[in-house]
């Protein structure tokens, strides 16, 4: 899900190309780790919902918490899940 966002800014007679890398942290489970990772301001944070994965969030997981910033998008990883 990582990528590069390109934006062109015009400054007088010149054009300046500004590129910003988009990045994701994935496999988060522990609330303390999630809080620390959010301090890095990732564009995306991934959570694993596949029970055979060692990074599976678990059946009792209640979500990333109320303080989750709107600037970081939540991403779920599912394998052969019913929709």
C-alpha positions in Angstrom: 0.0 0.0 0.0 3.0 2.3 0.0 3.4 4.7 -2.9 4.5 8.1 -3.8 2.2 11.1 -3.9 3.4 13.7 -6.5 2.4 17.3 -6.4 3.5 20.1 -8.8 3.8 23.6 -7.3 4.3 26.6 -9.5 6.6 29.3 -8.2 6.8 32.2 -10.5 8.3 30.9 -13.8 9.4 27.6 -12.3 7.6 24.4 -11.4 8.6 22.5 -8.3 7.8 18.8 -8.1 7.1 17.7 -4.5 7.0 14.0 -3.7 5.8 12.5 -0.5 6.2 8.8 0.3 3.1 7.1 1.7 3.9 4.3 4.1 2.2 1.7 6.2 2.9 -0.1 9.5 1.3 -3.5 9.6 0.7 -6.3 12.1 0.0 -4.2 15.1 -1.7 -5.7 18.1 -0.5 -4.2 21.3 -2.1 -0.9 22.4 1.2 0.5 23.6 3.0 -0.3 20.4 0.1 1.2 18.4 0.4 4.4 20.4 4.2 4.6 19.9 3.9 3.8 16.2 1.2 6.5 15.7 3.8 9.1 17.0 5.6 8.4 13.7 2.5 9.5 11.8 2.1 6.7 9.3 -0.3 7.1 6.4 -1.7 3.6 7.0 -1.7 1.1 9.9 -2.6 -2.5 9.2 -4.3 -5.1 11.4 -4.2 -8.8 10.8 -7.5 -10.7 11.1 -6.3 -14.1 9.9 -6.2 -16.4 12.8 -3.3 -18.5 11.6 -1.0 -15.5 11.5 1.4 -14.9 14.4 0.3 -11.2 14.2 -3.4 -12.0 14.4 -5.1 -9.3 16.6 -7.1 -12.0 18.5 -10.8 -12.6 19.0 -10.9 -10.3 22.1 -9.4 -7.3 20.2 -11.6 -4.2 20.6 -9.9 -2.0 18.0 -7.1 0.6 17.9 -8.7 2.9 20.4 -10.6 6.2 20.4 -7.5 8.3 20.0 -6.7 7.0 16.6 -5.9 10.0 14.3 -8.0 10.6 11.2 -4.8 11.2 9.2 -3.8 7.5 9.6 -6.1 5.1 7.7 -6.8 1.7 9.2 -6.2 -1.3 6.9 -7.4 -4.9 7.6 -5.8 -8.0 6.3 -8.2 -11.0 5.8 -7.7 -14.4 4.2 -10.6 -16.2 2.6 -13.1 -14.3 4.8 -16.8 -14.3 4.3 -18.1 -10.9 3.2 
